[in-house]
Amino acid sequence: MAALGQNVLAAPDDAARAPSANAATTASTAAEPDGPARFWDALDARPQDAWTRLRDSFGWDIESLSPEARARVDKWIARYRDSPRNIRHITRDAKPWLAWITRQVEERDLPGEVALLPFIESSFDPGARNYSGAAGLWQFMPRTGDALGLARNRRYDGRLDVDASTRAALGYIESQAERWYGGDIPLSLAAYNAGAGTVNKARRRAERQGRGNDYWSLSLPGETMQYLPKLYAIAEIIAHPQRYGVELPDIQVTPAVARVELHRSTTLDNLARRLDVSQPRLAKLNPGVLRGAVDPADSTTLLVPHGAHRQALASLSTENAEASSAGSDSASGSDGETKTETPKATHRVKSGDNLTRIASRHNVSTRDLIRWNAIESPGSLRPGQLLSLSGG
């Protein structure tokens, strides 16, 4: 029924910090003579929390902003400093998700500041809903979620699914940057908020007026004008919490949640019993599941506590392998003739498929899937369409 995935989320309550990847190497060479290499190895071996890892992935330089742009950022720094309780509340709510989102951002080689976007979108609440209709950690509007392949029906809302919506959001930001803005992430984030049409129109207007066409030179809707200053401000505070009198909660890098792949329908109650975890806890990790039942037609993944009973997880993995094997064995038709299987390097689109689901199923990125197949619109897939999974 399920196979244990490799993606994990940061543990919210673990007492011990995880050592870095260099810890074992450093321990084995600790008795060797001191020297420059030993010094740096010792630094690398120190425990690293999620905030440190996030800071290390930051890519923007606030000092390089123009005085006008810096003033816009400073205004928001002042506002955040005036409400430290709000900062503490939001960063506490980020505990289950921050480290995993940071890893996803790193894998795509995006600036680490992008991992803080849920801070200003939803206050890191995966169940957040806006009066305008936006929902989830990344606040997707219904039509945008549909276009990005996030299933939405009475049973399931992919916009509330932390795993699916994160992959969709980062893929969208990345693809928009490449398609329209030559890799410029601030412009892509502005398009994420206001739409590419609005941003592109503002850029053309700025060019006609002899101004620059970067984000800071544009005249955009009020909310979008504040979007990047807010993100720069919260990143600056995270980078220097002591400077701004902010105390951040401990967030460890150690795993707390594992992603499993689903191949059969089940219920959260059933999984909770088998994994020996509470149903409310499982439901909280999977707010996209609206009625307690999980159907692979809606979502192929589910988040479960990393500390769930290992034998139960092993049992689910075995069942999943058997289900996959049974699916492979059913290649012959009822008339005894053997059906031709689709090559492993391609995927035949079926009814209900979307880019996010296909990319997850074949362990490729949505961005690569779009690029390999020259897909102009995420909602343009048609049943029977053959997609390349390698660009070959």
Helices and strands as residue ranges (DSSP letters): E 2-10, H 23-28, H 36-44, H 50-57, G 62-64, H 67-81, H 84-93, H 98-107, G 112-116, H 117-121, H 142-147, G 158-160, H 162-180, H 185-194, H 196-208, G 215-217, H 222-239, E 255-262, E 266-267, H 268-275, H 279-285, E 293-294, E 301-305, H 310-329, E 346-348, H 355-361, H 366-372, E 386-388
